[in-house]
Amino acid sequence: MNIINTLDRIGKSPVSGEEAAHGIARSDAVAVNSAKQRDLYEKRQQIYPKAVHGFWRRLKWVILAALLGIYYLVPFLRWDRPGAAPDQFLLVDFTGRRFYFGPIEIWPQELYYVTGLLILGAIGLFLASALFGRVWCGYTCPQTVWTDLFIAVEHWFEGDRNQRIRLDKQPWDFNKAWRKIGKHVVWLMISLATGGWFVAYFHDAPTLFANFFKLQAPMSAYLFAGLLTFTTYVFAGTLREQVCTYMCPWPRIQAAMLDQEALSVTYRYDRGDPRGPHKKNDTWEGRGDCIDCRQCVAACPAGIDIRDGLQIECINCALCIDACDEIMVKIDRPKGLIAYDTVQNIERRQAGQTSGYRFIRGRTLFYAVLFVLIGGLMLGSLFLRTTLDVNVQRDRAPLFVPLSTGQVRNAYTVKVLNKADHEREVRIKIKGVEGGVLQANEMPVTDNSVVMTAGPDRVAQVRLFVLADPEKQKHTSVPVVVEVRSLSDQEVARSKSVFIRGNSPEDRDDHD
């Protein structure tokens, strides 16, 4: 039968049996490949989300305004710092190698604080997802925020869903041209503002903007502003839901965070089914409240049908809730056919049990305890953080220098980090070498220690040498401690290193 059908498909060409067999194979292969291509590479269908009004839409506007306000305002907040330190409240200063957040100043050696913040952010996201589903995606993700803003601009220029569909189908004329061009111009302006403000977090904002339009800003500022402008315009204006569905890894990761007790935007099929059209004055007996109006689909920015259950494309923006509630009011049925609910709750109601939300569960407790533990460790570390630190680099070429006196000498470069806003005198000692003698370049040595001045918010550097008799050392590699003590407040910083004695040819061969 397959051969007959295939011959019918290819028109029963008068060819030899071998050629026919090859033709059948090729035809079947083409048919299969074409089917696969249609499945895997289906052309994207343009989505025209319908404007809705209701509680969740208003909440999203409030959150959008708050987040954009924070984004655009924070670079201009000032914080008075002594000396030449920048006065910007939040600044990632690559030039000065500092991260400033209000009174907190993070040095490159303290990058673990930034790592800790990222870990806290990830655990907080896990906890929020276990409690409220994809609440991050629906309300606070930058892709969602800027896409909502771009869609609002689209509404202003082109109208609501039906008007936009008609506008796209009609031939080009002046009306269509000015609406399309105006929309893209505003999109580009928003994108440029987005990229420009992002760069302001890495430079002094007032100075940057004063120089930006004079073409006197650093080239990196123009590069990253252009990059963010491009990505904002493309992601929020063109790709939209494709970013969430295909590019973002979080929809896949969240599957491990959710369970049947996690709140998500849910179609309550226990109440809505069986669904179907409903005429005025018809009874509601024996049917569900869903009248199959598809307004939830029309409002969805991802173009999905929430009635099909939890889907990877759904970002839990809750716009379908407002769209459905509007219809429920019109047909005089209770709101909440689509609402934040759990799968377990639906099953409880179907079984005649009382529904409820279990926020305290094994996974939520685990995430909460982990969040508090890591946050507490970071806060404790921050409060116990010192304003004095030391880094030691021992010379490795050569590892040691034999002297004519029979002693060996090791060289060290000591960097003292004074994080205070005032100048400090510090005393440097190197402990652990039996009979070790300290020497310094162009600096006096008193009581086998060196006193030097470290400027405010600066790194002071000194070159030190330790001389010792190798026969007095117990090991080939002797552990030493470099101690730096502030003479004004007695704050101490220490760092470990080693002293290589090199007291025999064998030792020297091993370390060459």
C-alpha positions in Angstrom: 0.0 0.0 0.0 2.9 2.4 0.8 4.3 1.8 -2.7 0.9 2.4 -4.4 0.3 5.6 -2.4 3.8 6.8 -3.2 3.3 6.1 -6.9 0.1 8.0 -6.8 1.9 10.9 -5.0 4.7 11.0 -7.7 2.3 10.7 -10.6 3.2 7.1 -11.6 6.1 8.1 -13.9 7.1 5.5 -16.5 10.5 4.5 -15.0 12.3 1.3 -14.4 11.7 -0.7 -11.2 15.1 0.3 -9.8 14.5 3.9 -10.6 11.0 3.7 -9.1 12.4 2.2 -5.9 14.9 5.0 -5.7 12.2 7.5 -6.4 9.9 6.1 -3.7 12.8 6.2 -1.2 13.7 9.8 -2.1 10.0 10.9 -2.0 9.4 9.3 1.4 12.6 10.9 2.7 11.6 14.3 1.4 8.2 13.9 3.0 9.6 12.9 6.3 12.2 15.7 6.3 9.6 18.3 5.3 7.4 17.2 8.2 10.3 17.5 10.6 11.2 20.9 9.2 7.6 22.0 9.7 7.7 20.8 13.3 11.1 22.1 14.3 11.3 25.3 12.3 7.8 26.7 12.2 7.7 30.4 11.5 6.9 32.6 14.4 3.3 33.8 14.6 3.1 37.5 15.5 1.5 38.0 18.9 -0.8 41.0 19.4 -1.6 41.1 23.2 -4.9 42.7 24.1 -4.9 45.5 26.6 -6.5 44.5 29.9 -7.6 46.4 33.0 -7.7 45.1 36.5 -5.8 44.6 39.8 -2.9 42.6 38.4 -2.4 45.0 35.5 -2.3 48.0 37.9 0.1 46.1 40.1 2.4 45.5 37.2 2.3 49.2 36.3 3.2 50.1 39.9 6.1 47.6 40.0 7.3 48.7 36.5 7.3 52.4 37.5 9.1 51.6 40.8 11.8 49.5 39.1 12.4 52.0 36.3 12.5 54.8 38.8 15.2 52.9 40.8 17.1 52.1 37.7 17.2 55.7 36.4 17.5 57.5 39.8 20.2 55.4 41.6 23.2 56.6 39.5 22.5 60.2 40.6 22.3 59.5 44.3 25.2 61.0 46.1 27.1 59.8 49.2 29.7 62.1 50.7 33.1 60.4 50.9 36.3 61.9 52.2 39.3 62.6 50.1 39.3 62.0 46.4 36.9 59.0 46.6 33.9 59.4 44.3 30.6 60.7 45.8 28.3 58.4 43.9 26.1 56.2 46.1 26.4 53.1 43.9 29.4 52.8 41.7 31.4 50.0 40.1 34.7 51.9 39.7 37.0 49.8 37.5 39.5 52.6 37.2 39.9 52.9 41.0 39.3 49.2 41.5 36.5 49.7 44.0 32.9 48.9 44.4 31.0 51.5 46.3 27.6 51.0 47.9 26.7 53.8 50.3 29.1 53.6 53.2 30.4 50.2 52.1 33.6 50.1 50.0 34.6 46.8 48.5 38.2 46.2 47.4 39.2 43.7 44.7 40.5 41.4 47.5 36.9 41.3 48.9 35.1 40.2 45.8 33.7 37.3 47.8 31.1 39.8 49.0 29.8 40.2 45.5 29.9 36.4 45.1 27.9 36.1 48.3 25.3 38.6 47.0 24.9 36.6 43.8 24.4 33.4 45.8 21.8 35.2 48.0 20.0 36.4 44.9 19.9 32.8 43.5 18.6 31.3 46.7 16.1 34.1 47.1 14.9 33.4 43.5 14.6 29.7 44.4 12.6 30.5 47.5 10.3 32.9 45.6 9.7 30.3 42.9 8.9 27.6 45.4 6.4 29.9 47.1 4.9 31.9 44.2 6.0 30.3 41.0 7.5 32.5 38.3 6.9 35.7 40.2 10.3 37.0 39.1 9.6 36.4 35.4 6.1 38.0 35.6 6.9 41.2 37.5 10.5 42.1 38.0 12.6 40.5 35.2 14.2 43.3 33.1 12.9 41.5 29.9 9.4 41.7 31.3 9.7 45.3 32.5 11.0 46.7 29.2 8.7 44.5 27.1 5.7 45.8 29.0 7.0 49.4 28.4 7.5 48.7 24.7 4.0 47.1 24.3 2.6 50.2 26.0 4.3 52.4 23.4 2.9 50.1 20.7 -0.6 50.6 22.1 -0.2 54.4 22.1 0.9 54.5 18.4 -1.0 51.6 16.8 -4.0 51.0 19.1 -5.2 47.8 20.7 -5.1 44.3 19.4 -7.6 44.5 16.6 -6.4 47.8 15.4 -2.8 46.6 15.3 -3.9 43.5 13.3 -5.7 45.6 10.8 -2.8 48.1 10.6 -0.3 45.3 9.8 -2.6 43.9 7.0 -3.3 47.2 5.3 -1.0 48.6 2.6 1.5 51.2 3.4 0.2 54.8 3.5 1.0 57.9 5.5 -1.1 56.8 8.5 0.7 53.5 8.8 4.1 55.0 8.1 4.0 57.7 10.8 2.6 55.2 13.4 5.2 52.6 12.7 8.1 55.1 12.4 7.0 56.9 15.6 6.8 53.7 17.5 10.3 52.6 16.5 11.7 56.1 17.2 10.4 56.0 20.8 11.6 52.4 21.2 15.1 53.6 20.2 15.0 56.5 22.6 14.0 54.2 25.4 16.8 51.7 24.4 19.4 54.5 24.3 18.3 55.7 27.7 18.6 52.1 29.0 22.1 51.6 27.7 23.2 55.1 28.7 22.0 54.7 32.3 23.6 51.3 32.6 27.0 52.8 31.8 26.4 55.4 34.5 26.7 52.7 37.1 30.4 52.4 36.1 31.3 56.1 35.9 30.4 59.3 37.8 27.0 59.9 36.3 26.9 63.7 36.1 30.4 63.8 34.6 29.6 61.0 32.2 26.5 62.6 30.8 28.2 66.0 30.6 30.9 64.4 28.4 28.8 61.8 26.6 27.1 64.2 24.2 30.4 66.2 23.7 32.0 62.9 22.5 34.5 63.2 25.3 33.4 60.2 27.3 35.6 57.0 27.4 35.3 54.8 24.3 34.0 51.9 26.6 31.1 54.0 27.6 29.9 54.4 23.9 30.6 50.7 23.2 28.5 49.4 26.1 25.8 52.0 25.7 25.5 50.9 22.1 25.4 47.3 23.0 22.7 47.7 25.6 20.7 50.0 23.2 20.8 47.2 20.6 19.9 44.4 22.9 17.1 46.3 24.6 15.6 47.3 21.2 15.8 43.8 19.8 14.8 41.8 22.9 11.9 44.0 24.0 10.8 45.2 20.6 11.2 42.2 18.3 12.0 38.9 20.1 9.9 39.4 23.2 8.4 36.1 24.2 11.1 34.2 22.3 13.7 35.4 24.8 11.8 33.8 27.6 11.0 30.6 25.7 14.2 29.9 23.9 17.0 32.0 25.2 16.5 32.2 29.0 17.5 29.1 31.0 15.3 29.9 34.0 12.0 28.3 32.6 13.9 25.0 32.5 15.5 25.4 35.9 12.3 26.4 37.6 10.9 22.9 37.0 13.1 21.7 39.8 11.9 24.5 42.1 8.2 24.0 41.7 5.9 21.4 43.2 2.1 20.9 43.4 1.9 23.3 46.4 3.6 26.3 44.5 1.3 29.2 43.7 1.0 29.8 40.0 -1.4 31.4 37.6 -3.8 28.5 37.1 -7.0 27.8 35.2 -9.4 26.2 37.7 -10.6 23.4 35.6 -12.6 22.0 38.5 -14.9 25.0 38.1 -14.5 25.9 34.4 -15.0 22.6 32.7 -16.9 21.4 30.8 -16.6 24.7 28.9 -18.5 26.0 25.9 -20.5 29.0 24.6 -23.3 30.3 26.8 -26.4 32.2 25.8 -28.2 34.7 28.0 -30.8 33.2 30.2 -29.5 29.6 29.7 -28.9 27.6 32.8 -25.4 27.0 34.2 -26.4 23.5 35.5 -24.2 20.7 34.2 -21.5 22.9 32.7 -18.5 25.0 33.8 -18.1 28.7 34.0 -15.7 29.0 31.0 -17.6 30.2 28.0 -14.6 29.6 25.7 -14.3 33.4 24.8 -10.5 33.0 24.5 -9.9 36.5 26.1 -7.2 34.9 28.2 -5.4 33.9 25.1 -5.8 37.3 23.5 -4.3 39.0 26.6 -1.3 36.7 26.9 2.0 38.3 25.8 3.3 34.8 25.1 0.2 33.8 23.0 -0.5 30.6 25.0 -3.8 29.2 26.3 -3.5 29.0 30.1 -6.3 26.4 30.1 -3.8 23.9 28.8 -2.1 23.9 32.2 1.4 24.9 33.3 3.6 25.6 30.3 7.2 26.6 29.8 6.1 29.8 27.9 4.0 31.1 30.8 5.7 33.8 32.8 2.9 34.2 35.3 2.2 37.8 34.4 -1.4 37.3 35.6 -2.9 39.4 32.7 -5.1 36.4 31.8 -6.6 36.7 35.3 -7.7 40.3 34.6 -9.0 39.4 31.2 -11.1 36.5 32.5 -12.4 38.5 35.5 -13.8 41.1 33.1 -15.7 38.4 31.3 -16.9 36.9 34.6 -18.4 40.2 35.7 -20.2 40.6 32.3 -21.8 37.2 32.5 -22.6 37.6 36.3 -20.3 34.7 37.4 -17.8 34.9 40.3 -14.3 36.1 39.6 -11.3 33.9 39.9 -11.9 31.3 37.2 -8.2 32.0 36.4 -6.3 32.8 39.6 -3.1 32.2 41.6 -3.7 28.7 42.8 -2.0 25.3 43.2 -2.5 22.0 41.6 -2.9 20.4 45.0 -5.7 22.8 45.8 -7.7 21.8 42.7 -7.3 18.2 43.6 -8.5 18.8 47.1 -11.6 20.6 45.9 -12.4 17.8 43.5 -12.1 15.3 46.4 -14.4 17.5 48.5 -11.7 18.6 50.9 -10.9 22.1 52.2 -8.4 23.9 50.1 -5.5 25.9 51.5 -2.0 27.1 50.9 1.0 25.3 52.5 3.8 27.9 52.4 5.9 26.1 55.0 7.2 23.0 53.3 10.4 21.0 53.2 11.9 22.9 50.2 10.8 26.3 51.3 12.3 25.8 54.8 15.5 24.6 53.2 15.8 27.7 51.0 14.8 30.0 53.8 17.3 28.6 56.3 20.1 28.6 53.7 19.2 32.2 52.8 19.3 33.4 56.4 22.5 31.4 57.1 24.4 32.8 54.2 23.0 36.3 54.8 24.0 36.1 58.4 27.5 35.0 57.6 27.9 37.9 55.1 26.6 40.5 57.6 28.8 39.1 60.3 31.8 39.3 58.1 30.9 42.8 57.0 30.6 44.1 60.6 33.8 42.4 61.6 35.6 43.6 58.5 38.9 45.4 59.2 40.3 48.5 57.6 43.8 47.2 57.4 45.0 44.3 55.2 48.3 43.0 53.9 49.3 41.0 50.8 52.8 39.3 50.5 54.5 38.2 47.4 57.8 36.3 47.9 60.3 36.4 45.1 60.4 33.2 43.1 63.3 33.9 40.8 65.6 33.2 42.6 63.8 31.5 45.5 66.8 32.3 47.8 70.2 34.0 47.5 73.2 32.4 49.2 75.4 35.1 50.8 79.2 35.1 51.4 78.5 35.1 55.2 76.9 31.6 54.9 73.4 33.0 55.4 70.6 32.9 52.8 68.3 35.7 51.9 64.7 35.7 50.9 63.0 38.7 49.3 59.4 39.8 49.9 57.2 42.5 48.4 54.7 43.6 51.1 51.6 45.6 50.1 49.7 47.3 53.0 46.1 48.1 52.3 44.8 51.1 54.3 41.1 51.1 53.9 40.6 53.9 56.4 39.9 57.5 55.3 42.9 58.8 57.2 46.7 58.4 57.0 48.2 55.7 59.3 51.6 54.6 60.5 52.1 50.9 60.6 54.8 48.6 61.9 55.8 45.5 59.8 57.4 42.4 61.2 58.2 39.0 59.7 57.9 36.2 62.3 58.8 32.5 62.2 62.4 32.5 61.0 64.9 31.4 63.7 67.5 34.1 64.0 66.1 36.0 61.1 67.3 39.5 60.4 65.0 42.0 58.6 66.4 44.4 56.0 64.6 47.0 53.9 65.4 49.1 50.9 66.0 52.8 51.8 64.1 52.4 55.1 65.4 52.2 58.7 64.9 48.9 60.5 64.3 49.2 64.3 63.8 46.2 66.6 63.8 44.0 63.6 60.7 45.8 62.2 60.0 48.5 59.7 57.7 51.5 60.3 56.1 53.1 57.2 53.2 55.4 56.4 50.1 54.2 54.5 48.0 56.9 52.9 44.2 57.0 53.2 42.3 54.6 51.0 45.6 53.6 49.4 48.0 50.7 49.0 51.5 51.2 50.4 54.3 49.0 49.2 57.7 48.1 50.7 60.5 45.7 49.6 61.8 43.6 52.6 64.5 41.0 53.0 65.0 38.3 55.6 68.5 37.0 56.2 69.0 33.8 58.3 71.5 31.0 59.0 70.1 27.9 57.2 71.6 25.5 59.8 69.2 27.0 62.5 66.1 26.3 60.5 64.2 23.0 61.1 62.7 22.6 57.7 63.6 23.4 54.1 60.5 25.5 53.8 59.9 27.5 57.0 56.4 29.0 57.5 56.5 32.7 58.3 53.9 35.3 59.2 54.0 38.9 58.1 52.4 41.1 60.7 51.2 44.7 60.1 50.1 46.7 63.1 48.6 50.2 63.1 50.4 52.3 65.7 47.4 54.6 66.2 44.6 52.1 66.9 46.5 48.8 67.2 44.6 47.1 64.4 46.5 44.1 63.1 46.6 42.4 59.8 48.5 39.2 59.0 49.5 37.2 56.0 51.3 33.8 55.6 54.3 33.0 53.5 57.4 30.8 53.6 61.2 31.2 54.0 63.3 28.8 51.9 66.6 28.0 53.7 68.5 26.4 50.9 71.2 25.2 53.2 72.5 22.3 51.0 73.2 21.6 47.3 70.4 19.1 47.4 67.9 21.6 48.7 69.1 24.1 46.1 68.7 21.6 43.3 65.1 20.9 44.5 64.2 24.6 44.4 66.0 25.8 41.3 
